[in-house]
Amino acid sequence: MPKDRDFLKAFSGEDRMTAAQIADKLEQCARQNRMTHTMFLTPHQRAVARQVVVCCGEPPHRILGGHPEAERCVMIFLPDYMDAESIPEEELPFGAIRAEWGHGAVLSHRDILGSLMAQGVRREVLGDILVAENGCDVIALRECIPFLRDNWLSAGRTGLHPVEIPLSGLRIPTADGKTVRDTVASLRLDCVLGLLTGQSRAAVEELLRREQVSVNFAVCTKGSVSLACGDVLSVRHFGRAELLEIGGESRKGRIWITLKRYV
């Protein structure tokens, strides 16, 4: 860990705060020679954390979220005596709880998250919320599990029956999406947004101005940003899409692209 924190100058705003918190956890691990960890990080915060780790010489660490496709993960820093590749489940800083409800009730991700917030639970202590037909699995920091088990008994008017489960028992829903293949005038963000949302250029500019668009989970207000394969676009009220493929030009000089859209 560098003695100074000059590398933090490369970050600004909330990113600098995130980077400083990551540096604090790194220093704590080195000073106390014990495992430390962050709260759950969004994909954008994970990218910031990775930059900090690189600046600090790649100390032993893992990024885990309970399942291979986890969106929200914690970064774990390890002392020399621990094997980064084989952390026992009981030593992970998070666990899982399953809440089931009766047949006939229909609850969404938003309903579940809202009920957790109503209990005073902060979003950063929660990982992915995996919603199934008659229940959901929630990944959370381990110290929160007893509270959720004993107090999270309803979502709106729907009663819940929470029990702690092993991470190996998580029910991972399949990601339903629709593949869209079409042409755009260029790989500029505003052009791709027009295809994704079906909105006019003026409407797309308004979405950008209102900070309703994210690229790779970071808010973006510039329609001129050029996109690349693998970029993830999120548009409030329109869902999320991944740019899967960039093809050649059509006869009219437009560019073929393939989007995987998740609503």
C-alpha positions as CSV (number, residue, x, y, z in Angstrom):
1,M,0.0,0.0,0.0
2,P,1.5,3.4,-1.0
3,K,2.3,5.6,2.0
4,D,0.7,8.6,0.3
5,R,-2.6,8.6,-1.4
6,D,-1.7,10.7,-4.5
7,F,-3.5,8.2,-6.7
8,L,-6.8,9.4,-5.2
9,K,-6.3,12.6,-7.2
10,A,-7.2,10.6,-10.3
11,F,-10.8,10.3,-9.0
12,S,-13.5,12.9,-8.5
13,G,-16.8,13.2,-6.7
14,E,-18.4,10.0,-5.5
15,D,-15.7,8.0,-7.2
16,R,-13.0,9.6,-5.0
17,M,-15.1,8.7,-1.9
18,T,-15.4,5.1,-3.1
19,A,-11.6,4.9,-3.8
20,A,-10.8,6.3,-0.4
21,Q,-13.0,3.7,1.3
22,I,-11.3,0.9,-0.7
23,A,-7.9,2.3,0.4
24,D,-9.0,2.3,4.0
25,K,-10.0,-1.4,3.8
26,L,-6.6,-2.2,2.2
27,E,-4.7,-0.4,4.9
28,Q,-6.7,-2.1,7.6
29,C,-6.0,-5.5,6.2
30,A,-2.2,-4.8,6.0
31,R,-2.1,-3.2,9.5
32,Q,-4.1,-5.8,11.4
33,N,-3.1,-8.8,9.2
34,R,-6.7,-10.0,8.9
35,M,-9.3,-10.3,6.2
36,T,-11.3,-7.1,5.5
37,H,-14.0,-6.3,3.0
38,T,-16.1,-3.6,1.4
39,M,-19.8,-3.2,1.4
40,F,-21.6,-4.5,-1.7
41,L,-20.3,-2.5,-4.8
42,T,-22.2,-1.7,-8.0
43,P,-20.4,-2.7,-11.2
44,H,-19.2,0.9,-11.6
45,Q,-17.9,1.0,-8.0
46,R,-16.1,-2.3,-8.7
47,A,-14.3,-0.7,-11.6
48,V,-13.1,2.1,-9.3
49,A,-12.0,-0.5,-6.7
50,R,-10.0,-2.3,-9.4
51,Q,-8.2,0.9,-10.2
52,V,-7.3,1.3,-6.6
53,V,-6.0,-2.2,-6.3
54,V,-3.8,-1.8,-9.4
55,C,-2.4,1.5,-7.9
56,C,-1.6,-0.4,-4.8
57,G,0.3,-3.3,-6.5
58,E,-2.4,-5.9,-6.8
59,P,-2.5,-7.1,-3.1
60,P,-4.3,-10.5,-2.6
61,H,-8.0,-9.9,-3.0
62,R,-11.2,-11.5,-4.4
63,I,-14.4,-10.0,-5.8
64,L,-17.4,-12.1,-4.9
65,G,-21.1,-11.8,-4.9
66,G,-22.5,-15.2,-4.0
67,H,-22.9,-16.6,-7.5
68,P,-20.9,-16.3,-10.8
69,E,-23.1,-13.8,-12.5
70,A,-23.6,-11.5,-9.4
71,E,-24.0,-7.9,-10.3
72,R,-23.4,-6.5,-6.8
73,C,-20.2,-7.9,-5.2
74,V,-17.9,-7.2,-2.2
75,M,-14.2,-6.9,-2.6
76,I,-12.3,-9.0,0.0
77,F,-8.7,-8.2,1.0
78,L,-6.7,-11.1,2.4
79,P,-3.6,-11.4,4.7
80,D,-0.6,-13.4,3.5
81,Y,-1.7,-16.6,5.4
82,M,-5.0,-17.0,3.6
83,D,-5.5,-18.6,0.2
84,A,-7.4,-16.2,-2.1
85,E,-8.7,-19.1,-4.2
86,S,-10.3,-21.2,-1.4
87,I,-12.1,-19.1,1.1
88,P,-14.5,-21.3,3.1
89,E,-18.2,-20.2,2.8
90,E,-18.4,-19.7,6.6
91,E,-15.6,-17.2,6.4
92,L,-17.2,-15.1,3.6
93,P,-18.6,-11.8,4.8
94,F,-22.0,-12.4,3.3
95,G,-24.7,-15.1,3.4
96,A,-28.2,-15.6,1.9
97,I,-31.8,-15.6,3.1
98,R,-34.8,-16.9,1.3
99,A,-38.3,-15.3,1.7
100,E,-41.2,-17.2,0.4
101,W,-44.8,-16.1,0.0
102,G,-48.1,-17.8,-0.7
103,H,-49.5,-18.9,-4.1
104,G,-51.3,-16.1,-5.9
105,A,-49.1,-13.3,-4.7
106,V,-46.9,-11.5,-7.2
107,L,-43.9,-9.5,-6.0
108,S,-41.3,-7.8,-8.2
109,H,-37.7,-6.9,-7.5
110,R,-38.9,-3.3,-6.7
111,D,-41.5,-4.6,-4.2
112,I,-38.8,-6.7,-2.4
113,L,-36.3,-3.9,-2.3
114,G,-38.9,-1.4,-1.1
115,S,-39.9,-3.7,1.8
116,L,-36.2,-4.1,2.8
117,M,-35.7,-0.3,2.7
118,A,-38.8,0.1,4.9
119,Q,-37.1,-2.0,7.5
120,G,-34.2,0.5,7.5
121,V,-31.8,-1.7,5.6
122,R,-29.3,0.2,3.6
123,R,-28.8,-0.8,-0.1
124,E,-25.0,-1.2,0.3
125,V,-25.4,-4.1,2.8
126,L,-27.5,-6.1,0.2
127,G,-26.2,-8.0,-2.8
128,D,-28.3,-9.4,-5.6
129,I,-32.0,-9.9,-5.1
130,L,-33.0,-13.0,-7.0
131,V,-36.8,-13.1,-7.5
132,A,-38.6,-16.4,-8.3
133,E,-42.3,-17.2,-8.8
134,N,-43.2,-17.7,-5.1
135,G,-40.2,-16.3,-3.3
136,C,-36.9,-14.7,-3.5
137,D,-33.3,-15.1,-2.4
138,V,-31.4,-12.1,-1.0
139,I,-27.7,-12.0,-0.5
140,A,-26.7,-9.8,2.4
141,L,-23.8,-9.1,4.7
142,R,-23.6,-11.8,7.3
143,E,-24.3,-9.5,10.3
144,C,-27.7,-8.5,8.7
145,I,-29.0,-12.0,8.3
146,P,-30.4,-12.5,11.8
147,F,-32.2,-9.1,11.6
148,L,-33.8,-10.0,8.3
149,R,-34.7,-13.5,9.5
150,D,-36.5,-12.2,12.5
151,N,-38.0,-8.9,11.3
152,W,-38.5,-9.0,7.5
153,L,-42.0,-10.5,7.7
154,S,-43.9,-8.7,4.9
155,A,-43.7,-6.9,1.6
156,G,-46.7,-4.5,1.5
157,R,-49.7,-6.7,2.4
158,T,-47.9,-10.0,1.5
159,G,-46.6,-12.0,4.3
160,L,-43.1,-13.4,4.1
161,H,-41.4,-16.4,5.6
162,P,-37.6,-15.8,5.7
163,V,-35.1,-18.5,6.5
164,E,-31.3,-18.5,6.1
165,I,-30.0,-20.7,3.3
166,P,-26.5,-21.7,2.2
167,L,-25.1,-19.9,-0.8
168,S,-24.9,-23.2,-2.6
169,G,-28.7,-23.3,-2.4
170,L,-29.4,-20.0,-4.2
171,R,-32.0,-20.1,-7.0
172,I,-30.4,-18.2,-9.9
173,P,-33.1,-17.0,-12.4
174,T,-32.4,-17.2,-16.1
175,A,-31.9,-13.8,-17.7
176,D,-34.8,-13.3,-20.2
177,G,-33.9,-11.0,-23.0
178,K,-34.6,-10.2,-26.6
179,T,-32.0,-9.9,-29.3
180,V,-32.3,-7.0,-31.6
181,R,-30.3,-6.7,-34.8
182,D,-30.6,-3.5,-36.8
183,T,-28.5,-0.6,-38.3
184,V,-27.5,2.7,-36.8
185,A,-25.9,5.8,-38.5
186,S,-22.9,5.6,-36.1
187,L,-21.8,4.0,-32.8
188,R,-22.5,7.2,-31.0
189,L,-24.6,6.7,-27.8
190,D,-27.5,8.9,-29.0
191,C,-27.8,6.8,-32.2
192,V,-27.9,3.5,-30.3
193,L,-30.3,4.9,-27.8
194,G,-32.7,5.9,-30.6
195,L,-32.7,2.2,-31.7
196,L,-33.0,0.9,-28.2
197,T,-35.8,3.2,-27.0
198,G,-37.6,4.0,-30.3
199,Q,-37.5,7.6,-29.3
200,S,-36.8,10.7,-31.4
201,R,-33.5,12.5,-31.3
202,A,-35.0,15.2,-29.2
203,A,-36.4,12.7,-26.7
204,V,-33.1,10.9,-26.5
205,E,-31.4,14.2,-25.7
206,E,-33.9,14.8,-23.0
207,L,-33.2,11.4,-21.4
208,L,-29.5,12.2,-21.4
209,R,-30.0,15.7,-20.0
210,R,-32.1,14.3,-17.1
211,E,-29.3,11.8,-16.3
212,Q,-31.6,8.8,-17.0
213,V,-28.9,7.0,-19.1
214,S,-26.0,5.0,-17.8
215,V,-23.1,3.4,-19.8
216,N,-21.4,0.5,-17.9
217,F,-23.4,1.5,-14.8
218,A,-22.1,5.1,-14.8
219,V,-24.4,8.0,-15.6
220,C,-23.7,9.5,-19.0
221,T,-25.0,12.7,-20.3
222,K,-23.0,13.0,-23.6
223,G,-24.7,11.6,-26.7
224,S,-21.4,11.8,-28.6
225,V,-19.8,9.0,-26.5
226,S,-18.7,6.2,-28.8
227,L,-19.8,2.7,-27.8
228,A,-17.9,-0.6,-28.1
229,C,-18.7,-4.3,-28.0
230,G,-19.7,-5.4,-24.5
231,D,-20.9,-2.0,-23.3
232,V,-24.0,-2.1,-21.1
233,L,-26.6,0.6,-21.5
234,S,-29.2,1.3,-18.8
235,V,-32.1,3.7,-19.5
236,R,-34.6,4.5,-16.8
237,H,-38.1,3.2,-17.7
238,F,-36.7,1.4,-20.8
239,G,-34.6,-1.3,-19.2
240,R,-31.0,-2.5,-20.0
241,A,-29.2,-3.7,-23.1
242,E,-25.8,-5.0,-23.9
243,L,-24.1,-4.3,-27.2
244,L,-23.2,-7.8,-28.3
245,E,-21.9,-7.4,-31.8
246,I,-20.7,-4.7,-34.2
247,G,-21.0,-5.8,-37.8
248,G,-20.1,-4.3,-41.2
249,E,-21.8,-1.6,-43.1
250,S,-25.1,-1.9,-44.9
251,R,-25.6,-0.8,-48.6
252,K,-26.6,2.6,-47.3
253,G,-23.5,3.0,-45.2
254,R,-25.1,2.3,-41.9
255,I,-23.5,0.0,-39.3
256,W,-25.1,-3.3,-38.3
257,I,-25.3,-3.9,-34.5
258,T,-26.8,-6.6,-32.3
259,L,-28.3,-5.7,-28.9
260,K,-29.4,-8.0,-26.1
261,R,-32.2,-6.2,-24.5
262,Y,-33.5,-6.9,-20.9
263,V,-36.7,-5.2,-19.8
